[in-house]
Amino acid sequence: MTRPRRIASAGIGLAGLAAAALCAPAPARAGGSEAGRFASVAIDPGHGGDDHGAEGPGGLVEKDLVLDIAQRVRSRLRNAGLRVVLTRDEDVFVPLARRTAIANEAHADLFLSIHANAASAHQARGVEAFFLSLDASDDAARRMAALENAAFPEAAVPAASDDPLTSILGDLAAADQIRESDEFARLAMQEVSGVYAVPPRGVKQAPFVVLMGLAMPASLVEIGFITNRDEERSLASDAQRDKIADALARAVAEFGRRYDARRGVRPSQSSPPVSAGGG
């Protein structure tokens, strides 16, 4: 039976929260360790602690699944020479402010939030990815954001700047960040959907609070439907988890290559390619 996600108490509208987050100047970024090189990734395993996320008909719990996959992705990226920080590395609930602070304080060049999808229609299946937008792509994306945002009842509107120049610069930075978020979301969906024998569900936009307040491109990837019996069974296997981790790691590596190329950073000859397994 599907475990219901926690519902947030009434508060500010999501559109208002998203508008404030996108219009406020982004925190300063130090970028990569080597003259702006893509070097650091923050991985956010969704839910944790009392917030179980979704639960499949066979008992697989989202919070456990996504933590395991996040740790596998970390291993692969570290093997490739990247710095990786997880917003949680155990079964604990991490508040929104702490998740974004971990990524910003690490000066991450990319933020990847990993989740498993759920639907009342148990035949729903496939992979989809999201990036932050004021307006959801469709009603389904709006409902998905509302479910995920329910884990963060403490979220508050960031203060906007009164300085017009700062606001303009913040808007320009936000637009660039959103373009790169869209790019990574498409890479991740393409790679992870290749693990499944069903078409991907697409890249969508929605006001996810976990993607707000970040100083780097950010995307949320739903790696499959835990409420679909076939996908739940697959997601419970080590083999499928390794395939998904490999796919996400490849997406990060390709995004990093493009990130460096846009900034005129020459490819590093010392970094090994992304590979499967330990570390």
BELMO-V392781 format. One record per backbone hydrogen bond with DSSP energy under -0.5 kcal/mol. NH is the residue of the N-H (numbers start at 1). CO is the residue of the C=O. If there is no record, write none. Layout:
nh=NH co=CO
nh=NH co=CO
//
This chain:
nh=17 co=13
nh=18 co=14
nh=19 co=15
nh=20 co=16
nh=21 co=17
nh=22 co=18
nh=23 co=19
nh=24 co=20
nh=35 co=33
nh=36 co=32
nh=37 co=34
nh=41 co=83
nh=42 co=110
nh=43 co=41
nh=43 co=85
nh=44 co=112
nh=45 co=43
nh=46 co=44
nh=46 co=114
nh=48 co=51
nh=51 co=48
nh=52 co=50
nh=56 co=60
nh=59 co=56
nh=62 co=54
nh=63 co=52
nh=64 co=61
nh=65 co=61
nh=66 co=62
nh=67 co=63
nh=68 co=64
nh=69 co=65
nh=70 co=66
nh=71 co=67
nh=72 co=68
nh=73 co=69
nh=74 co=70
nh=75 co=71
nh=76 co=72
nh=77 co=73
nh=78 co=74
nh=79 co=75
nh=80 co=76
nh=81 co=78
nh=82 co=77
nh=83 co=39
nh=85 co=41
nh=87 co=43
nh=92 co=90
nh=94 co=92
nh=95 co=93
nh=99 co=95
nh=100 co=96
nh=101 co=97
nh=102 co=98
nh=103 co=99
nh=104 co=100
nh=105 co=101
nh=106 co=102
nh=107 co=104
nh=108 co=103
nh=109 co=40
nh=110 co=40
nh=111 co=217
nh=112 co=42
nh=113 co=111
nh=113 co=219
nh=114 co=44
nh=114 co=112
nh=115 co=221
nh=117 co=224
nh=122 co=120
nh=124 co=121
nh=128 co=222
nh=129 co=202
nh=130 co=220
nh=131 co=204
nh=132 co=218
nh=133 co=206
nh=137 co=205
nh=142 co=138
nh=143 co=139
nh=144 co=140
nh=145 co=141
nh=146 co=142
nh=147 co=143
nh=148 co=144
nh=149 co=145
nh=150 co=146
nh=151 co=148
nh=152 co=149
nh=155 co=152
nh=164 co=162
nh=167 co=163
nh=168 co=164
nh=169 co=165
nh=170 co=166
nh=171 co=167
nh=172 co=168
nh=173 co=169
nh=174 co=170
nh=175 co=171
nh=176 co=172
nh=177 co=173
nh=178 co=174
nh=179 co=175
nh=180 co=176
nh=181 co=177
nh=182 co=178
nh=183 co=179
nh=184 co=180
nh=185 co=181
nh=186 co=182
nh=187 co=183
nh=188 co=184
nh=189 co=185
nh=190 co=186
nh=191 co=187
nh=192 co=188
nh=193 co=189
nh=194 co=190
nh=195 co=192
nh=196 co=193
nh=201 co=127
nh=202 co=127
nh=204 co=129
nh=206 co=131
nh=208 co=206
nh=211 co=208
nh=212 co=209
nh=214 co=211
nh=217 co=109
nh=219 co=111
nh=220 co=130
nh=221 co=113
nh=222 co=128
nh=222 co=220
nh=223 co=115
nh=223 co=221
nh=226 co=117
nh=226 co=224
nh=227 co=117
nh=228 co=225
nh=229 co=227
nh=232 co=228
nh=233 co=229
nh=234 co=230
nh=235 co=231
nh=236 co=232
nh=237 co=234
nh=241 co=237
nh=242 co=238
nh=243 co=239
nh=244 co=240
nh=245 co=241
nh=246 co=242
nh=247 co=243
nh=248 co=244
nh=249 co=245
nh=250 co=246
nh=251 co=247
nh=252 co=248
nh=253 co=249
nh=254 co=250
nh=255 co=251
nh=256 co=252
nh=257 co=253
nh=258 co=254
nh=259 co=255
nh=260 co=256
nh=261 co=257
nh=262 co=258
nh=263 co=259
nh=264 co=261
nh=265 co=260
nh=266 co=264
//
